Amino acid sequence: MTDTPAPSTYAAFPVATGGTLRDVRLEGGGRVWHLAGRGGPEAERQQALRALADGGMPVFVGAGLGAGLAAVQEACPGPIFVLDREPAIDAVTGVRAAFAADPDVHFCDDPDPDRAAARVADAARSAGFARLAVIAHPLYRRLRPDWYGPALARLNRYAAVRDRLVTPRFTAPTARVLLLWRPYFLYREIEAALTRLDVPFRRLDTGRGQRGDTGTIEALLAAVAAFRPDFALTVNHLGLDRDGRLAGLLADIGLPLASWFVDSPRLILHEHAGLATPLTMVFSYDADAVPELAAMGFAHCRWLPLATDPERFRPGPPLAADHPWRCRVSFVGESMERQAAEAMARLPGRAGLASPPARGGRRLRRLARTQRPALPGSLAGAGRGL
């Protein structure tokens, strides 16, 4: 449904040859214009088809005689948008009535030209940041410059943003990395490794939320436009929302996503949707999880084992003989019991099956005290100080 355009200040008259509409004569303010001129419908058709030569979503600024619209409808299946606010011309051409039954042809005539053009831009974004093929009739802007001028400017702004976001990837010898950052271990090591490898990267702080909120999306688009990365990198899918909005947005702008799972992918992904996009590549520290990831729909899955940062984990100066941490073997780690319990509690029908962390920790310590095996002498001091 569209708003009724404002009354025009000119009169429109048909110009026909042999019963076929060839042109529309416009008279107003003591002046006369011709909608199609000598070229007639054929000129409209050729102009529209030329505009589609490079592809894109067709957008007519002015419906004209409808000949160009008919040619595009036949040549390009899919949505077609028409920005047109001229009822006097349409009363002669009958273009709206002719295409009223086609659900793919959308007439936009909101009194606010920015809202009318924004409808086109929103549809283009939903179609994967589609390129716009704008077919602008030269006469319409002269008829109503205060409407068609701003509408065209809004379309041009979308095209400019798209050109900054949808760019060729991996064209330089070294890839540029957008790091979807969270306060989580491994990110410091990844940044240090990228720095040592002279790989350009930018950190995008995605906060701690679980939703692809507007602020996060705007920050992501701004970072992509300014930094022009070749791919985005995350750990454990951190920074991505559970509804798949950010994953879908990355796919829309053609930005590949690499995600390295260093914990169980099953516990992380069971409540996420829409994440297995064609441009997503997932890595797992656990080789056994790779087939499971493929079964979830991820087309690109690889095993990537854990490693260490030799610049951080290396022998330091000798400790004093009585230092509480002095031992021949040490273990540093975390049980992740609390996180596992929280994840288990969220599983359907599993509430109450996971023990509270504190009780579980006490059970583990009690078991360790009662079941500790006798260690060889060389390992007897392994747990001292922990």
N, C-alpha and C positions, 0 to 999 in steps of 0.2 A: 504494500500500500504506500502511495506517495502523496505528498502535500500538493495542493492545487497551486500552480505557479501564479505569480502576480500578473495582473493585466498588463499587456504590452502597450507601447505608445506608437505602434505602427499598424498598418493594415496589410494583410497578405492575400495575394491573388494567384490562382494557378496559371501556369503557362503549359499548355498541352499541345501535342502533335499527334493527330490520328487517334485521339482518345487516350494517349499515354502521357502522364505527367513528366514534363521535361525540365521544369524549373518552377520557382516561386518568386513572384515579383513583390517586393516589399516597398511600401510607400509610407513615409512619415516625416514630419518636420520639413516638408517641401523637398524631400530627397527621395531617390529611388535606388534600391539595391536589388541584385539578383542573387538568389541562393546558390544556384549551380552554375550559372553562366553558360557559355557556349558548349562546354564539355558535357553538360547534362549528367544523367545517371552514370554513364560509363566512366567519366572522370572521377566520380565519387568511389566507384568500385576499385579503380586502379590505385587511388590514393590509399585506401584502406588496406589493400593487399600488400602494397609496398611497405606500409608501416609494420606489417606482420612478418616481414622477411626474416627478421632476427628473432622471431618468437616473442613470447610474452603474453600477458593477459590483456586482451583488447579493451581499451577505454575510449569511447567516443566523447568528445567535447562538442556537443551539438549533433543532433540526429540527422540533419540534412534531409535529403529526399528519402533516406532509408535504403538506398541502393548499396552503399558501402556496408551498412549493417547486415544486409541480406548476404552479401558476398562473404563476410567474415563468419556469419552463422554457418554457412555451408562449408567453409574451409577450416574452421577452428572450433571443434567441439569443446564445450566448457563454458565457464561464466564470461559474459560480456556485459560491460557497464556503460551506461549512457548518461552523461551529465547534460541535462537539457531542461531549460525553464522557459520555453517559448510556446505557449498554447496556441497563439495565432498561426504559427507555422504548422504546428501539428494538426490543427483543424483542416488544413489544406492537404497535407501529405498523408495523414492517417497512420503514421508510423507506430504510435503506441498501440493502437488497436490491432495493427497487423502482427505485432510481436507479443501481444498480451498473453497468449496461451503458452509461450515458451518460458519455462521456469529458469532457463539459463540467461535470459536477457533481463537486466536490472536497470530500471530508470531511476535516477537520483535527482531530485529537484527540491531538496530541503531549502527553506528560505536562507539558512546559513550556509554559504558556499563551503566553509571549512568542514562542517559536518557532512555535507554531501560528498566531498572528496575523501574525508576520513573513512567513510563507508567503503570506498574503493581500496584505500590503503590497508584497512583491516582485513578485507578479503584477500588481498595480495599476500599479507603476512601469514594468514592462515593457510595459504597455498604454498608455503615454503619460501616466503620472501620472493615471490614471483616478480620477474621483470614486468614493467608496464609498457604496453605498446599503445601509445597515445595517438589517436587520430583526431586532431583538432581542426574543426572547420574555421577558416579564417574570419568569416563574417560574424560569427556569434559573439566574439569578444567585443566587436564594435557595437553590436546591438545592446549589450548589457555588460559593460566593462566592470562594474562594481560587483558582479557575481562571477563571471567566467574568469576574470583576472585572478582573484583570490583562489578559486578552485584549481586553476592551473598551477599556481604557486604551491599549493598544498601537495599536488601530485609531484611536482619537481622536488619538494623537500623529501618526500618518500624515496624518490629515485636516488637522491644524493646520499641518504642514509643507507640504502640498499647497496650502493656502490662501495661504501666504506666497509660494510659487513660481509658481503658476499664477494670475496676476492679469490684469485687463484692461490692455492696452498702448495707448500713445499717447493717453491721456485728457487730458493737460495740454498747454498751448500749446507747451511746449518739451520735446523728447524727452530722456530720461535714457539715457546711454550707458555700457555696461560695456566697458572697453577691455582686450582680451586682450593684455597687454603682454609684449614681449620686448625685450632690449637691441639694437634695430635702428633704423637711421635712419628718419625720418619720424614716429616716435612722439612725439618732442619737439615737432615742428611741429604734429602733430595735437592734442596736449594744449594747446599755445599757442593754436591756432585755437579750440578749444572754450572755452578760458578767455576769450578776447576776445569770443566770441559769447554768453557767459553761459549756455553749455550745461552742465548738471550731468553730471559723469562720475566714474567710479571706475576706478582702475587695478587690474587683477588680474594679478599677476606669475605667468606660467605657466612660468617657469623656462626650461631649455634642452633638456629631454627631448623625445622623439618619441612618447611613449605617454600615453594617458589614464589615468594611475595614480590610485589611490584618493585620495591627498592632493590632487591637482589637482581631481578631481571634487568632493570635500568642500569645497574652497575656493571652487569655482564656485557650488555650491549655497548656501553661506553668504553669498556676495556677492549673489547674486540675491535671497535672502530678506531681507537687510538693506537693500540699496540699491533694489530693485524697478526695474531698468532696463527701458527700452522695447525696446532691441536691444543686441546685442553687436557690437563692431567689432574687426577684426583686419587686419593687413597681410600679404599673401602666405600667408594661412591659418596664420600663426604661432600657436602655442599649441594647434592642433588635432592630434590623434594620427592616424597613418596608417590605423588600423583604423576610424575613424569613430565612436568611442565618445562623444567630446565633442559632435560634430555631432549624433549621435542624441539625446543627452541634451538639448541645446538645443531640438531639435524636440519632444521629449517634453513639456517644460515650456512650450512655446509661445513661446519667446524667439527672435525673428528674429536672423539673423546676417548682417552685411555684411562682405565681405572685398574689400580693394582690392589687386589684383595690380599691383605696380610692377616685377616681373621676369616672365620668361616663365612663364605658367601651365602650359605643357606640361612644363617641367622640374620644376615643383614638384608637380604633381598626378598624374604618371604612376604613382607608387607608393602613392597613397592610394586608399581605398575607402570607400563609404558616405557621401560628403560632400555629394552633391547632394540635400539635403533640400528639401521644399517651402517652408520658411521661410528658405532661404539665398539671398541676392542677392550676386552677384559683379560686381566692376568690374575693368576692365583698362585700363592705360595705353596699350595697343596695340589700336587699333580692329580690326585684322585678327584678333586672338585671340578676339573676341566670338563669332563663329560656332563656333569650336572649343569654347568653353566650353558653348555650347548643345548641341553634339553630345555632350558628356560627361554631359548630363542636367540641367544647371542651367537651371531654368525662368526665372530672372530674371538677365539679363546686360546690362551697360551699359558703354559706353566712358567712362572717367574719366581724362582726360589728366593728366600730371604738371604741377605748378606750382611755385611757390617761396614762401617765407615772406618777405614784404617787410620784416618787422621784423628778420629775421636777415641777409638778403642785400640790402644797400643800400650805397651809397658811403660809405666811411669817411673819416677825415681824410687829406689828401694825403700820399703817401709821399715820402721823401727822394729826391732825383734819382738817387742811386747805390744805392737799395734793390734787392736781387737779384730781387724779385718785380715790379719796376716794368716794365710793358709795356702796350701798347695793347689787347691781347687775351690773355686767359688761359683755360685749360681746367682744370677740376677734376673728377675722376671716377675710376672704377676699372674695370678691364677685366673683372672677375668671372671671370677665366680659371680660377682655382683651383676656384671653385665649379662652373663649367661642366664642368671635367674630372672632378670627383668625381661629378657627376650622370650624365655620359656613361658613366663606368666602371660605374655601377650598372645601366645598361640591359642587358637580356638580349642576349647575343651581341656586346656592344660593348666588352668589356674590352680594354684595350690600344690602342684607337683614339684615345683622347684623350692628347695629349702631356702629360708632367709640367709643372706650372706653371713651374718654373725654366727648363727648356729652351724652353718656349714663349715665355717672356718675353724670353730672349736672342735668339730668332729674330725677334721683333717689333722689338727694338731694332736688330738688325743690318739688317733690312729698312728701317727708318726712316732709318738712316744712309746706305744705298746708294741708296735710291729717293726721297729727299726732293726734292720739286719746288722750283723757284725760286719764292719767295713775292713778291708785290707788296711794294713798299717799306713800305706802311702796315701789313703784317702781319709784317714781318721779325723783330720782337722777341716774337712771340707765345709762343714756348716757353721764353723765358729764365727760368731759376730753377726749372723743373719737372723 
